[in-house]
């Protein structure tokens, strides 16, 4: 009962509301396509619902356990090793699955997942452990930078540019947060962050000058269409153009849930990448803005908790989780609105995807655990 009273409802309520909205929109966005393909209209709904129940169970377990279990080096080390191994497996094609021309998934015993999604959370836990001390700079800083760069490069060559950017962004911000109190550390943090950015920029530069032929061809084609997808409305700009139609059709109050026009064959990824477009078309601009506010409100709460948490390792975990949700939200919305090319980054808690939802739910459970410990005045024994 005491643990229930210590729940951070400012974190939990937005998560639950977003999850329910996401479940409804996944059913609405996918049902027509499934029926046309002679499949059960509720098949994706049921799968996501099962993952949702599993995720809520994971949150309960994560919240109930002692926080110190999640702060151990063993957990951080295992997470990094598993992430690097599975990312290498994707690269070499071992159990790898290619979807829409990109090799980003692993399929093991019929279970598919993207190692890049696990890598983000594993990196957060690892960096939080490395920078756990608020009084000294870690000795293995170079090793840490090399791990980040290796992970980013493995994701970049899937190819998943947005995923690599997220890894560099989260790592760079956590470097800054941990090392800025030190004069020497500030220089190291700046150099490390600059180095990470230069690696990403250098790879993109080489690709744009055909020195890495074909690897990033899809990315540059999408970049060319960002300014005006209607130049090739029935070709490469097909999805983006129809996404705009969906956003326009919604108006202030929407057409009503289930009444989307563009989900009927016009947006092939309507329950994943473009679910926000369908949500806006059916529920309207007001509800869509409410969803954005809930997502950013969740991030702000995580950042606020990070500033109040005395334990640096726990504070960095909160910062990392907030950055993860923030970067995913910004990248997905920016691609939907045409500011950047389509990236394949899901909208947190809304887009269809069991593993993504499960990983983010575990992160929320960990944040709830840290918040409860903060209310008790420190880490539990």
Secondary structure by P-SEA (a helix, b strand, c coil): ccccccccccccaaaaaaaaaaaaaaaaacaaaaaaaccccaaaaaaaaaaaaaaaaaaaaaaaccccccccaaaaaaaaaaaaaaaaaaaacccbbbccccccccccccbbbbaaaaaaaaaaaaaaaaaccccccccaaaaaaaaaaaaaaaaaacccaaaaaaaaaaaaaaaaaaccccaaaaaaaaaaaaaaaaaaaaaaaaaaaccccccaaaaaaaaaacccccccccccaaaaaaaaaaaaaaccccccccccccccccccccccccaaaaaaaaccaaaaaaaaaaaaaaaaaaaaaaaacccaaaaaaaaaaaaaaaaaaaaaaaaaaccccccccccccccccaaaaaaaaaaaaaaaaaaaaaaaccccc
